Amino acid sequence: MTPREYAISRVKDKRAKEYFAMMVENEGYKPKVYKDSKGKRTIGIGFNLEEPMNRKILKEEGIDINEIFKGRELSDSEIKRLYNRSLTQAFNDAVEFDPKFASRPEPAKKAIVDMSFNLGLTKLKKFEKMSEGLQANDYNKAADEMVDSDWYKDVKSRGPRTVSLMRSLAQ
């Protein structure tokens, strides 16, 4: 069993496990520093080490960034703690982006949270036409707007997976 498979198997709650598995598939699970598709130093499950707020989180979690840059691997526990902080922020940002978020079907919630996790609120807010589609409960329009973006081109296989979540709700 790989570290990634082991980590997923340890999550007990069904919904939490689904989100964790989705993020691991979309972001990867790497205990050492790597460069993401934009060349930013990242670790764990898409935890951007160059983001000032994330450096603050590392400090709060008692993780020395200098040791990380020298090659220290994160433990599974550290990866999960950073992931939980990032996922909480992604959910908060999703709620701010979409006032109807709480009442959305789960596939829409997953798509919005996934985009939020990947982009952050500032970039997610640029998806104005997607937001219009969501407010009209037009999941096909929301999906079309996701496809018609630089994000979709940049994220390779993640884009079609995330869009399929939204399209699964289109009538």
Rosetta constraint file for C-alpha pairs under 8 A:
AtomPair CA 1 CA 5 HARMONIC 5.95 0.50
AtomPair CA 1 CA 6 HARMONIC 6.17 0.50
AtomPair CA 2 CA 6 HARMONIC 6.10 0.50
AtomPair CA 3 CA 7 HARMONIC 6.02 0.50
AtomPair CA 4 CA 8 HARMONIC 6.34 0.50
AtomPair CA 4 CA 24 HARMONIC 7.47 0.50
AtomPair CA 4 CA 29 HARMONIC 5.93 0.50
AtomPair CA 5 CA 9 HARMONIC 6.14 0.50
AtomPair CA 6 CA 10 HARMONIC 6.40 0.50
AtomPair CA 7 CA 11 HARMONIC 7.07 0.50
AtomPair CA 7 CA 76 HARMONIC 7.09 0.50
AtomPair CA 8 CA 17 HARMONIC 6.56 0.50
AtomPair CA 8 CA 20 HARMONIC 6.75 0.50
AtomPair CA 8 CA 21 HARMONIC 6.19 0.50
AtomPair CA 11 CA 16 HARMONIC 6.91 0.50
AtomPair CA 11 CA 17 HARMONIC 5.38 0.50
AtomPair CA 11 CA 20 HARMONIC 7.93 0.50
AtomPair CA 12 CA 16 HARMONIC 7.46 0.50
AtomPair CA 12 CA 17 HARMONIC 6.64 0.50
AtomPair CA 13 CA 17 HARMONIC 5.95 0.50
AtomPair CA 14 CA 18 HARMONIC 6.24 0.50
AtomPair CA 15 CA 19 HARMONIC 6.41 0.50
AtomPair CA 16 CA 20 HARMONIC 6.03 0.50
AtomPair CA 17 CA 21 HARMONIC 5.95 0.50
AtomPair CA 18 CA 22 HARMONIC 6.11 0.50
AtomPair CA 19 CA 23 HARMONIC 6.13 0.50
AtomPair CA 19 CA 110 HARMONIC 7.29 0.50
AtomPair CA 20 CA 24 HARMONIC 6.08 0.50
AtomPair CA 21 CA 25 HARMONIC 6.07 0.50
AtomPair CA 22 CA 26 HARMONIC 6.11 0.50
AtomPair CA 23 CA 27 HARMONIC 5.56 0.50
AtomPair CA 23 CA 28 HARMONIC 7.30 0.50
AtomPair CA 23 CA 45 HARMONIC 7.06 0.50
AtomPair CA 23 CA 114 HARMONIC 7.21 0.50
AtomPair CA 24 CA 28 HARMONIC 4.69 0.50
AtomPair CA 24 CA 29 HARMONIC 5.69 0.50
AtomPair CA 24 CA 45 HARMONIC 6.18 0.50
AtomPair CA 26 CA 158 HARMONIC 5.74 0.50
AtomPair CA 27 CA 45 HARMONIC 5.52 0.50
AtomPair CA 27 CA 46 HARMONIC 5.13 0.50
AtomPair CA 28 CA 44 HARMONIC 7.50 0.50
AtomPair CA 28 CA 45 HARMONIC 5.61 0.50
AtomPair CA 28 CA 46 HARMONIC 6.90 0.50
AtomPair CA 29 CA 43 HARMONIC 7.95 0.50
AtomPair CA 29 CA 44 HARMONIC 5.32 0.50
AtomPair CA 29 CA 45 HARMONIC 4.99 0.50
AtomPair CA 29 CA 46 HARMONIC 7.81 0.50
AtomPair CA 30 CA 34 HARMONIC 7.72 0.50
AtomPair CA 30 CA 43 HARMONIC 5.93 0.50
AtomPair CA 30 CA 44 HARMONIC 4.72 0.50
AtomPair CA 30 CA 45 HARMONIC 6.65 0.50
AtomPair CA 31 CA 43 HARMONIC 6.13 0.50
AtomPair CA 31 CA 44 HARMONIC 5.17 0.50
AtomPair CA 31 CA 73 HARMONIC 4.93 0.50
AtomPair CA 31 CA 74 HARMONIC 4.80 0.50
AtomPair CA 31 CA 75 HARMONIC 6.87 0.50
AtomPair CA 31 CA 76 HARMONIC 7.74 0.50
AtomPair CA 31 CA 79 HARMONIC 7.17 0.50
AtomPair CA 32 CA 43 HARMONIC 5.81 0.50
AtomPair CA 32 CA 44 HARMONIC 7.15 0.50
AtomPair CA 32 CA 68 HARMONIC 7.37 0.50
AtomPair CA 32 CA 71 HARMONIC 6.59 0.50
AtomPair CA 32 CA 72 HARMONIC 6.85 0.50
AtomPair CA 32 CA 73 HARMONIC 4.89 0.50
AtomPair CA 32 CA 74 HARMONIC 6.68 0.50
AtomPair CA 33 CA 41 HARMONIC 6.26 0.50
AtomPair CA 33 CA 42 HARMONIC 5.52 0.50
AtomPair CA 33 CA 43 HARMONIC 4.77 0.50
AtomPair CA 33 CA 44 HARMONIC 7.87 0.50
AtomPair CA 33 CA 68 HARMONIC 7.04 0.50
AtomPair CA 33 CA 69 HARMONIC 6.94 0.50
AtomPair CA 33 CA 71 HARMONIC 7.28 0.50
AtomPair CA 33 CA 73 HARMONIC 7.93 0.50
AtomPair CA 34 CA 41 HARMONIC 5.61 0.50
AtomPair CA 34 CA 42 HARMONIC 5.37 0.50
AtomPair CA 34 CA 43 HARMONIC 6.22 0.50
AtomPair CA 35 CA 39 HARMONIC 4.87 0.50
AtomPair CA 35 CA 40 HARMONIC 5.11 0.50
AtomPair CA 35 CA 41 HARMONIC 4.59 0.50
AtomPair CA 35 CA 42 HARMONIC 5.78 0.50
AtomPair CA 36 CA 40 HARMONIC 5.38 0.50
AtomPair CA 36 CA 41 HARMONIC 6.50 0.50
AtomPair CA 36 CA 42 HARMONIC 6.30 0.50
AtomPair CA 36 CA 46 HARMONIC 7.91 0.50
AtomPair CA 37 CA 154 HARMONIC 7.81 0.50
AtomPair CA 40 CA 48 HARMONIC 6.80 0.50
AtomPair CA 40 CA 49 HARMONIC 7.56 0.50
AtomPair CA 40 CA 50 HARMONIC 6.71 0.50
AtomPair CA 41 CA 48 HARMONIC 6.12 0.50
AtomPair CA 41 CA 49 HARMONIC 5.57 0.50
AtomPair CA 41 CA 50 HARMONIC 6.38 0.50
AtomPair CA 42 CA 46 HARMONIC 5.99 0.50
AtomPair CA 42 CA 47 HARMONIC 5.28 0.50
AtomPair CA 42 CA 48 HARMONIC 4.39 0.50
AtomPair CA 42 CA 49 HARMONIC 5.23 0.50
AtomPair CA 42 CA 50 HARMONIC 7.67 0.50
AtomPair CA 43 CA 47 HARMONIC 5.22 0.50
AtomPair CA 43 CA 48 HARMONIC 6.70 0.50
AtomPair CA 43 CA 49 HARMONIC 7.04 0.50
AtomPair CA 44 CA 74 HARMONIC 7.27 0.50
AtomPair CA 44 CA 79 HARMONIC 5.13 0.50
AtomPair CA 44 CA 82 HARMONIC 7.65 0.50
AtomPair CA 44 CA 83 HARMONIC 7.53 0.50
AtomPair CA 45 CA 79 HARMONIC 6.92 0.50
AtomPair CA 45 CA 83 HARMONIC 6.19 0.50
AtomPair CA 46 CA 118 HARMONIC 7.79 0.50
AtomPair CA 47 CA 54 HARMONIC 7.49 0.50
AtomPair CA 47 CA 82 HARMONIC 7.11 0.50
AtomPair CA 47 CA 83 HARMONIC 7.30 0.50
AtomPair CA 47 CA 86 HARMONIC 7.46 0.50
AtomPair CA 48 CA 54 HARMONIC 6.84 0.50
AtomPair CA 49 CA 54 HARMONIC 6.25 0.50
AtomPair CA 49 CA 55 HARMONIC 6.35 0.50
AtomPair CA 50 CA 54 HARMONIC 7.42 0.50
AtomPair CA 50 CA 55 HARMONIC 7.26 0.50
AtomPair CA 51 CA 55 HARMONIC 6.47 0.50
AtomPair CA 52 CA 56 HARMONIC 6.53 0.50
AtomPair CA 53 CA 57 HARMONIC 6.35 0.50
AtomPair CA 54 CA 58 HARMONIC 6.19 0.50
AtomPair CA 55 CA 59 HARMONIC 6.39 0.50
AtomPair CA 55 CA 65 HARMONIC 7.49 0.50
AtomPair CA 56 CA 60 HARMONIC 6.27 0.50
AtomPair CA 57 CA 61 HARMONIC 6.10 0.50
AtomPair CA 57 CA 82 HARMONIC 7.81 0.50
AtomPair CA 58 CA 62 HARMONIC 6.22 0.50
AtomPair CA 58 CA 63 HARMONIC 5.07 0.50
AtomPair CA 58 CA 64 HARMONIC 6.97 0.50
AtomPair CA 58 CA 65 HARMONIC 7.04 0.50
AtomPair CA 58 CA 82 HARMONIC 7.83 0.50
AtomPair CA 59 CA 63 HARMONIC 5.67 0.50
AtomPair CA 59 CA 64 HARMONIC 6.69 0.50
AtomPair CA 59 CA 65 HARMONIC 7.94 0.50
AtomPair CA 61 CA 81 HARMONIC 7.98 0.50
AtomPair CA 64 CA 68 HARMONIC 6.57 0.50
AtomPair CA 65 CA 69 HARMONIC 6.21 0.50
AtomPair CA 66 CA 70 HARMONIC 6.25 0.50
AtomPair CA 67 CA 71 HARMONIC 6.53 0.50
AtomPair CA 67 CA 72 HARMONIC 5.58 0.50
AtomPair CA 68 CA 72 HARMONIC 4.71 0.50
AtomPair CA 68 CA 73 HARMONIC 6.62 0.50
AtomPair CA 68 CA 74 HARMONIC 7.74 0.50
AtomPair CA 74 CA 78 HARMONIC 5.79 0.50
AtomPair CA 74 CA 79 HARMONIC 6.20 0.50
AtomPair CA 75 CA 79 HARMONIC 6.25 0.50
AtomPair CA 76 CA 80 HARMONIC 6.17 0.50
AtomPair CA 77 CA 81 HARMONIC 6.18 0.50
AtomPair CA 78 CA 82 HARMONIC 6.24 0.50
AtomPair CA 79 CA 83 HARMONIC 6.03 0.50
AtomPair CA 80 CA 84 HARMONIC 5.96 0.50
AtomPair CA 81 CA 85 HARMONIC 6.35 0.50
AtomPair CA 82 CA 86 HARMONIC 6.22 0.50
AtomPair CA 83 CA 87 HARMONIC 5.93 0.50
AtomPair CA 84 CA 88 HARMONIC 6.02 0.50
AtomPair CA 85 CA 89 HARMONIC 6.37 0.50
AtomPair CA 86 CA 90 HARMONIC 6.17 0.50
AtomPair CA 86 CA 117 HARMONIC 6.90 0.50
AtomPair CA 87 CA 91 HARMONIC 6.19 0.50
AtomPair CA 87 CA 113 HARMONIC 7.97 0.50
AtomPair CA 87 CA 117 HARMONIC 6.57 0.50
AtomPair CA 88 CA 92 HARMONIC 6.24 0.50
AtomPair CA 89 CA 93 HARMONIC 6.04 0.50
AtomPair CA 89 CA 117 HARMONIC 7.71 0.50
AtomPair CA 90 CA 94 HARMONIC 6.02 0.50
AtomPair CA 90 CA 113 HARMONIC 5.64 0.50
AtomPair CA 90 CA 114 HARMONIC 7.67 0.50
AtomPair CA 90 CA 116 HARMONIC 5.09 0.50
AtomPair CA 90 CA 117 HARMONIC 4.83 0.50
AtomPair CA 90 CA 120 HARMONIC 7.01 0.50
AtomPair CA 90 CA 121 HARMONIC 7.90 0.50
AtomPair CA 91 CA 95 HARMONIC 6.28 0.50
AtomPair CA 91 CA 113 HARMONIC 5.84 0.50
AtomPair CA 91 CA 116 HARMONIC 7.58 0.50
AtomPair CA 92 CA 96 HARMONIC 6.42 0.50
AtomPair CA 93 CA 97 HARMONIC 6.05 0.50
AtomPair CA 93 CA 116 HARMONIC 6.47 0.50
AtomPair CA 93 CA 120 HARMONIC 7.20 0.50
AtomPair CA 93 CA 121 HARMONIC 5.39 0.50
AtomPair CA 94 CA 98 HARMONIC 5.98 0.50
AtomPair CA 94 CA 101 HARMONIC 6.93 0.50
AtomPair CA 94 CA 112 HARMONIC 6.10 0.50
AtomPair CA 94 CA 113 HARMONIC 5.77 0.50
AtomPair CA 94 CA 116 HARMONIC 6.18 0.50
AtomPair CA 94 CA 121 HARMONIC 7.57 0.50
AtomPair CA 95 CA 99 HARMONIC 5.86 0.50
AtomPair CA 95 CA 100 HARMONIC 7.57 0.50
AtomPair CA 95 CA 101 HARMONIC 5.51 0.50
AtomPair CA 95 CA 102 HARMONIC 7.33 0.50
AtomPair CA 97 CA 121 HARMONIC 7.21 0.50
AtomPair CA 97 CA 124 HARMONIC 7.33 0.50
AtomPair CA 97 CA 125 HARMONIC 6.35 0.50
AtomPair CA 97 CA 131 HARMONIC 7.59 0.50
AtomPair CA 98 CA 131 HARMONIC 6.90 0.50
AtomPair CA 98 CA 134 HARMONIC 7.61 0.50
AtomPair CA 98 CA 135 HARMONIC 7.73 0.50
AtomPair CA 100 CA 104 HARMONIC 6.49 0.50
AtomPair CA 100 CA 135 HARMONIC 7.35 0.50
AtomPair CA 101 CA 109 HARMONIC 6.61 0.50
AtomPair CA 104 CA 108 HARMONIC 6.19 0.50
AtomPair CA 104 CA 109 HARMONIC 6.22 0.50
AtomPair CA 105 CA 109 HARMONIC 6.47 0.50
AtomPair CA 106 CA 110 HARMONIC 6.11 0.50
AtomPair CA 107 CA 111 HARMONIC 6.25 0.50
AtomPair CA 107 CA 165 HARMONIC 5.05 0.50
AtomPair CA 107 CA 166 HARMONIC 6.23 0.50
AtomPair CA 107 CA 168 HARMONIC 7.45 0.50
AtomPair CA 107 CA 169 HARMONIC 7.46 0.50
AtomPair CA 108 CA 112 HARMONIC 6.16 0.50
AtomPair CA 108 CA 165 HARMONIC 6.40 0.50
AtomPair CA 108 CA 166 HARMONIC 5.32 0.50
AtomPair CA 108 CA 169 HARMONIC 7.61 0.50
AtomPair CA 109 CA 113 HARMONIC 5.99 0.50
AtomPair CA 110 CA 114 HARMONIC 5.88 0.50
AtomPair CA 110 CA 162 HARMONIC 7.90 0.50
AtomPair CA 110 CA 165 HARMONIC 7.41 0.50
AtomPair CA 111 CA 115 HARMONIC 6.25 0.50
AtomPair CA 111 CA 162 HARMONIC 5.23 0.50
AtomPair CA 111 CA 163 HARMONIC 7.10 0.50
AtomPair CA 111 CA 165 HARMONIC 6.09 0.50
AtomPair CA 111 CA 166 HARMONIC 6.40 0.50
AtomPair CA 112 CA 116 HARMONIC 6.06 0.50
AtomPair CA 113 CA 117 HARMONIC 5.92 0.50
AtomPair CA 114 CA 118 HARMONIC 6.22 0.50
AtomPair CA 114 CA 162 HARMONIC 7.35 0.50
AtomPair CA 115 CA 119 HARMONIC 5.80 0.50
AtomPair CA 115 CA 120 HARMONIC 7.63 0.50
AtomPair CA 115 CA 124 HARMONIC 7.07 0.50
AtomPair CA 115 CA 162 HARMONIC 7.99 0.50
AtomPair CA 116 CA 120 HARMONIC 4.87 0.50
AtomPair CA 116 CA 121 HARMONIC 6.12 0.50
AtomPair CA 116 CA 124 HARMONIC 6.20 0.50
AtomPair CA 119 CA 123 HARMONIC 5.61 0.50
AtomPair CA 119 CA 124 HARMONIC 6.02 0.50
AtomPair CA 120 CA 124 HARMONIC 6.09 0.50
AtomPair CA 121 CA 125 HARMONIC 5.95 0.50
AtomPair CA 122 CA 126 HARMONIC 7.11 0.50
AtomPair CA 123 CA 127 HARMONIC 7.59 0.50
AtomPair CA 127 CA 131 HARMONIC 6.28 0.50
AtomPair CA 127 CA 145 HARMONIC 7.47 0.50
AtomPair CA 127 CA 146 HARMONIC 7.75 0.50
AtomPair CA 128 CA 132 HARMONIC 6.27 0.50
AtomPair CA 129 CA 133 HARMONIC 6.24 0.50
AtomPair CA 129 CA 142 HARMONIC 7.18 0.50
AtomPair CA 129 CA 145 HARMONIC 6.34 0.50
AtomPair CA 130 CA 134 HARMONIC 6.26 0.50
AtomPair CA 130 CA 141 HARMONIC 6.78 0.50
AtomPair CA 130 CA 142 HARMONIC 4.24 0.50
AtomPair CA 130 CA 143 HARMONIC 7.23 0.50
AtomPair CA 130 CA 144 HARMONIC 7.85 0.50
AtomPair CA 130 CA 145 HARMONIC 5.21 0.50
AtomPair CA 130 CA 146 HARMONIC 6.71 0.50
AtomPair CA 131 CA 135 HARMONIC 6.13 0.50
AtomPair CA 131 CA 142 HARMONIC 6.90 0.50
AtomPair CA 132 CA 136 HARMONIC 6.32 0.50
AtomPair CA 132 CA 142 HARMONIC 7.56 0.50
AtomPair CA 133 CA 137 HARMONIC 6.11 0.50
AtomPair CA 133 CA 138 HARMONIC 4.85 0.50
AtomPair CA 133 CA 139 HARMONIC 6.32 0.50
AtomPair CA 133 CA 140 HARMONIC 7.70 0.50
AtomPair CA 133 CA 141 HARMONIC 5.18 0.50
AtomPair CA 133 CA 142 HARMONIC 4.73 0.50
AtomPair CA 134 CA 138 HARMONIC 5.73 0.50
AtomPair CA 134 CA 139 HARMONIC 6.19 0.50
AtomPair CA 134 CA 141 HARMONIC 7.90 0.50
AtomPair CA 134 CA 142 HARMONIC 5.95 0.50
AtomPair CA 138 CA 142 HARMONIC 6.41 0.50
AtomPair CA 138 CA 170 HARMONIC 6.97 0.50
AtomPair CA 139 CA 143 HARMONIC 6.04 0.50
AtomPair CA 139 CA 166 HARMONIC 5.81 0.50
AtomPair CA 139 CA 167 HARMONIC 6.19 0.50
AtomPair CA 139 CA 169 HARMONIC 6.13 0.50
AtomPair CA 139 CA 170 HARMONIC 5.16 0.50
AtomPair CA 140 CA 144 HARMONIC 6.07 0.50
AtomPair CA 140 CA 166 HARMONIC 7.12 0.50
AtomPair CA 140 CA 167 HARMONIC 5.66 0.50
AtomPair CA 140 CA 169 HARMONIC 7.77 0.50
AtomPair CA 140 CA 170 HARMONIC 5.21 0.50
AtomPair CA 141 CA 145 HARMONIC 6.19 0.50
AtomPair CA 142 CA 146 HARMONIC 6.35 0.50
AtomPair CA 142 CA 166 HARMONIC 7.34 0.50
AtomPair CA 143 CA 147 HARMONIC 6.32 0.50
AtomPair CA 143 CA 163 HARMONIC 5.46 0.50
AtomPair CA 143 CA 164 HARMONIC 7.90 0.50
AtomPair CA 143 CA 166 HARMONIC 5.76 0.50
AtomPair CA 143 CA 167 HARMONIC 6.10 0.50
AtomPair CA 144 CA 148 HARMONIC 6.17 0.50
AtomPair CA 145 CA 149 HARMONIC 6.75 0.50
AtomPair CA 146 CA 151 HARMONIC 7.63 0.50
AtomPair CA 146 CA 152 HARMONIC 6.42 0.50
AtomPair CA 146 CA 159 HARMONIC 7.98 0.50
AtomPair CA 146 CA 163 HARMONIC 6.82 0.50
AtomPair CA 147 CA 152 HARMONIC 5.48 0.50
AtomPair CA 147 CA 153 HARMONIC 7.94 0.50
AtomPair CA 147 CA 159 HARMONIC 7.47 0.50
AtomPair CA 147 CA 163 HARMONIC 7.26 0.50
AtomPair CA 148 CA 152 HARMONIC 7.13 0.50
AtomPair CA 149 CA 153 HARMONIC 6.90 0.50
AtomPair CA 150 CA 154 HARMONIC 6.08 0.50
AtomPair CA 151 CA 155 HARMONIC 6.14 0.50
AtomPair CA 151 CA 159 HARMONIC 7.70 0.50
AtomPair CA 152 CA 156 HARMONIC 6.83 0.50
AtomPair CA 152 CA 158 HARMONIC 7.94 0.50
AtomPair CA 152 CA 159 HARMONIC 4.95 0.50
AtomPair CA 152 CA 160 HARMONIC 7.74 0.50
AtomPair CA 153 CA 159 HARMONIC 7.50 0.50
AtomPair CA 155 CA 159 HARMONIC 5.69 0.50
AtomPair CA 156 CA 160 HARMONIC 7.67 0.50
AtomPair CA 157 CA 161 HARMONIC 6.55 0.50
AtomPair CA 158 CA 162 HARMONIC 6.08 0.50
AtomPair CA 159 CA 163 HARMONIC 5.98 0.50
AtomPair CA 160 CA 164 HARMONIC 5.95 0.50
AtomPair CA 161 CA 165 HARMONIC 6.63 0.50
AtomPair CA 162 CA 166 HARMONIC 6.84 0.50
AtomPair CA 163 CA 167 HARMONIC 6.10 0.50
AtomPair CA 164 CA 168 HARMONIC 5.91 0.50
AtomPair CA 165 CA 169 HARMONIC 7.36 0.50
AtomPair CA 166 CA 170 HARMONIC 7.23 0.50
